[in-house]
Amino acid sequence: MIDPATNTPTAAGAARPAPRILFVPVSGIFGMGEYARALAIAGAASRRWPGAAIHFMLSSAAPYTADAPFPATLLASSPTFHSAAVIGLLESWRPDVVIFDNAGRTAQLRAARRSGARVIYISARRRQRHKAFRWSWMQLLDEHWIAYPQFIAGALSFLERLKLRMAGRPTVRYLDVILPRPDPVRCGAILSRAGCGAGTFALVVPGGGSGHPGADRAATQFMRAARALAARGTATVYVGPVAGEGEGGGDGAAVHEPNWHPLGPLPQPDLVELMRSARLIVANGGSTLLQAIGCGNACIAVPIAKDQFERTRRCVAAGVAVAAPLEATGIVQAADRLLSNEPQRAALAGRAAHLNLADGLEVSMLALEHLLESAQGRAEPKPPAS
């Protein structure tokens, strides 16, 4: 069990053997939202259960595999397309819990059930949510986690509620927002590296999905907007791929432009500390936007992929973001309007702060604790992991 006062296992929970958890997120050349979410949950699980065996299945084409902090089986492409490899690992490693994030096929879910694992599916898009509510999948899932809060993802429909009553499973939870806990030491270090004080800068983050088809050169548009804001006198921190001097990037430019602070890609905990400290955030319409809103900050959403337009629309309708086109001039105009209108900027930040979004990491840890408790004593002993 979990002690809510300390967010740590009680004696009974600590005595339980450390679990084996397999993460199967969508992965590939473009985007990293699923991987970043899985990585945050894996990190929280490793803290909750020291000694937990955690394993990932990832595409070898994904740019983040070289820096993956947990053991991983690398595949030629996303795990959804490699059922034989996924099923083989399930049968040989026999995890206690498998978490499919926007990935997986029916054969893979069935194999997870046969191996004795509890099965979790995370949906972040309407199509994947529909898959999880298919009758055949509902019989296989123990938990269905919806990646976004209800105001973005939408409440359960009448048909979804009816199916849940009839099937009696799975448990459905909204993760709301995945954010590391505040870390003053980390915050001070990253602000020092950025050369900015809290509340004094605009933060521009194209995010990991900027290479999606249809969003060509998105990072370039974000960077040009960031450079333009800096040239107009706004201290601007840019987190993302930085082009060479020919594109107007490169760390050397900071010598000539005191308001331009390019940091390149950052680990999620560092990025989140910058989000908490920024005066204004410009982000894509994916999970980066949701994290920015979760930090209670004023946000400009720039959708760069098909699924991000509706998400951005809902955030704008809720009054927690303003939208801008994927074009440097439009981004700068939106930022100028907010930076010159303090009441509007503060109102955006205030509405974001008052959303009271749930801590997605705590939601996921409590769900995992429940699944592991329900499995204890019911499953047959597993052979040692190979």
N, C-alpha and C positions, 0 to 999 in steps of 0.2 A: 504494500500500500504506500501512498504518497503522503508525506506530512505537508499540508498546504502552507504552513508557516515558513518552512525552510526550502520547499520545493525539492526535497530529497526523499529517498526511500526510507520507510520505517524499518525496524529490525526484521519484520517478516518479509518485506519486499527485498531488503538487501540480501537475505539469506537465500533467495531463489537463485538457481544457477543462471549465469548470464546468458541471454538469448542469442540466437542466430537470426539475423535479419537480412533479407535480400532485397535490394532496391533495383527495380527495373524501370527506369524513366525513359521516355523518348529522348533520343540523342542523335546528333548528326552535325553537319557542317554549320547549319544555321540555328540560331537561338540557343538559349541555355536556361530558360525559365524552369523547366521540369527538373533539370539537373541541380540547379541552385536550390530549389525547394527540397529535393531529396537530400542534398548535402547538408542543409540546415537541420532537417529532421534526423539524419544519421548522426550529426554532431551532438544533438540534444540527447539521442538515445545512448550514445557512448558515455555521456556524462551521467545520465540516469542509471545506467547499468555498466559500471566499469568492468572491462573485460569482455563486453559483448562482442561477438563475432559479426562483423558487418561487411557485406560484399555488394559490389555493384556489377551490373551488366551494361556496357556502354558501347557505342559505335567508336571504332578506332579513328573515324574521320572527325570526331568532335575535337575542337581545339583545346579543350581543358583536360583531356585524359592524362597528359604528361604531368600535371600537377595534382591529380586526384589523390586525396589523403588517405583513402581507404582502398583495400585490395579490389581489383576489378578484373572481370573477364571481358576482353575486347572482341568485338564482332565486326564484320565487314560493314554493317550499317545498323540502323536502330534495331533493338531486340525484337520488336514486333515481327520483323521479317526473318527471324532465325529461331523458329520454334524448336527445332531439334536441339540446338545448343542450350536454349533456356530449359527445356525439359530434362536434358542430360544433367545439367547442374542441379536442378531441383531433386532429381532422383539420387544423385551422389552426395550432395551436401546436406539435403533435408533441413532447410531452414525452419525456424519456428513461425516466422511471419514473412510474407512476401508483399512488397508494396509496389504495385504497378502504377506508374504516373503517366497517364495519357498513352500508355503502351499496353501491349498484350493481345493475345488471341484466345479464343475459347479453349483450344487445346492446351495452352499454357496455364490457364486458370484451373482447368481440370487436373492437370499434372500437379499443380501446387496443392490442391485438395487431397489428391491421392498420397502425396508425400507427408500428409499430416499437418501442413502449414495452415495458419490463419491467413486469409487473403484480403488485402486492402486494395481498392482502386481509387485513384485520384483523378477527377475530371476537371479540366480547366476550360473546356469549350462545349458548346451546345451539342455537337455531334457525339463527343465522348460521353457526355452526360446521358444522352439517349441510349448509347450502347449499354451503359451501366444499369439502365432501367429496363433492358430487355429481360423477359422472363427467365431465359436460360442463364443469363449472367447473375441475376438476383439470387438464384439457387446456389451459386458458387462463391459469392462475395460475403464476407463477414462484415465488412465496413465499406462504405462509399463516402469518400471525403470530397466535398466540392471546394475547389481551390480558392474561390473568391467569396466575399461576403454577400449576403442575400440581396443587398441593394444593387449589386452588379450582376450576380448570377441569376437572380430571380428566385422567388419562393417556390416551394414544391407545388406542382400543378395538381389539379384534382385527380388526374389519371395516375400521377406518380404516388400520391398519397393512397389511392385505392390499391395500387399494386403492392405497396408496402404493407397495407393491412392484410391483404390476401396472402402474401408470401411470408410475412412475419420476419423478414430480413431483406437487405442488410441494414445495419445501423447507418443512418445518414448524418453527417456532420458538415458544417461549414467551417473551413479553416480560417476564414477571414483574412488575416495577414500574418506572414512569417517574418518576424523581426528578432534579431539578437537583442538581448537585454542591454540597457545602457551601460557603458563602460567608461567612466571618467578618464582613466589613464589612457585608454586607446583614443578617446576623443581628443585629449590634449595633444597626443603624438601626431594624429593625422592633421589637426588644425595647424600645428607647427610646421608640418611638412608642406601644407598648402600655403602657408604664409598669410592666413586670414584669421580674423577673430570671429567668434560665434555671432550670428545675426548680421554679418556685414557683407555677405557675398551671395551671388547667384550661382547655383550649381546646375550644370548642364550634363545630362547623362543619356547618351543614345541607347544604352543597354545592349544586352547580348543578342537581341533579335534583329539587329540592324542589317544583317546580310540576307534577310528573307527575300525570295523572288518578289518583284514588284516594289521593293524598297531599296533599289540600287542607289549606292552612294549616300545612304541615309546618314551615316556617321559624318560624311563630309558636310552635309547641310547643317547638322548639329554643331560641328566644329566651327564652321563659318559664322553661324549665329553667335556662338560663344566669343569668337574673336571680335566680332562687331560690337557686342555688348562691352567687352573689355576696352575697346577703342573709344567707346562713348563715355568711359569713366566709371563703369560698374566693375567692382572686383568680381571676377568670374573664375570659378573652378570648373575645369572640364575633366570628366572621368570617362575614359573610353580610348579607342585607338586614335593615336595622334599621328597625322600625316607629316611628311618631311617639310622642309622649308619651302618647297615649291608650292605647297598647299597652304602655307601660312602657319604651319605648326612647328613642333620641335621645341624642346625645353630651352634652347638658346634664345628663343624669341622673348622669354621672360625678362632678359636683360634690357631690352628696348621697350617693353610694354609692361609696366609695373602692375597693371590690373589683370594680366593674363596669367593664369595658374594651371597649366596642363599637368595632370598627374598620371595619365595612362590608365589602364585597367587596374582595379583594386579588388581585394577580397571583400566579400559581402559585409563583414562586420565593420570594416573601415568606411565603406560607402554609406552604410546606415548612420554611422556617427556624423558624417558630413551632412546627410539628409536632416538629421535632428538639429544641426547647427546653422543651416542655410537660411537666408532671408526669402529666397524664391528658388523653386526647383523646376527645371525643364526636363521632361522625361518622355520616353516612348509610352505607348498606351498599354503596355503589358504589365508584368508583375512589378517592374520598377516603379511605375506610376502608383500602384497600390501601396508599395512600401513607403513612397513619399507621402501619400495621404495618411498612412498609418503613423507617420512621424508627426502628424499634426501641422503640416506646413502648406503654404500656398503653392499650387502646382499649375504648370502649363503642360497639357497632354498633347503629344504629337504622335498620332497613330501612324505606324509604319508597316503594319501587316493587316491582312483582311479582318482577322478576328478582333483587332484592337479598335476598330471604328465604333462598334456597338458598345464596347466597354467604356470608351471615352465619352460617348453620348450619355451613358448612364451617370458617369461621374459629373459631367457638366450639369445634367438635370438635377442631380442631388446638391449642386452648388458647392462642390468641393474641388473643382478644377475648371480651368478654361481651356479651350481647344485652340490649336494653331496648326496650319498646314505644314507638310514636310517640305519646307522651303525656307531658306535662311532669313529672307526679308520678313516673311510673315511671322516667324518665331521671334525675331527682334522686336517687331511692332507689338506683339502681344506682351512681351516682357517689359517693354518701355511703358505700356499702359498701366501695368500693375505696379511697377517700381515707382511710377510718378503719382499713383493713387493709393496712398497708404490705407485709407479706410477700406477700399475694395480688397487690397492684399490681406489686410488683417481679418476681414470677414471670411475670406476663403480659408485662411489658416484656422480661424475659430471653428468654422463648421466642420473642417477635417478633424480637429481635435475632439469635437463633441460626438463623433460617430461611435465612440466607445467600441471599437473593433476588438474582437476576441484575440487573445494571444494564440496564434495557430500552432506554435510549438508546444504550448501547454495542452491544447486540445488534442494534439497528436500523441503526446506522451501519456495522457490519461487514458486515451483509447487503447494504446499499446499495452499499458498496464492491465487494463480490463481483459484484453484478449489473452494475455499470457496467464492471468489468473484463471480464466475459464478453461484454458488448455491444460493447466497443471493437474496431473493425476488422471487425466482422461486419455491422453495419447500414449501409445505404446512407446517403450524406451527406444531412443534413436541410437544407431551405431555412431561411433566417433566420426567426426567430420574428416573427410579426406583432404 
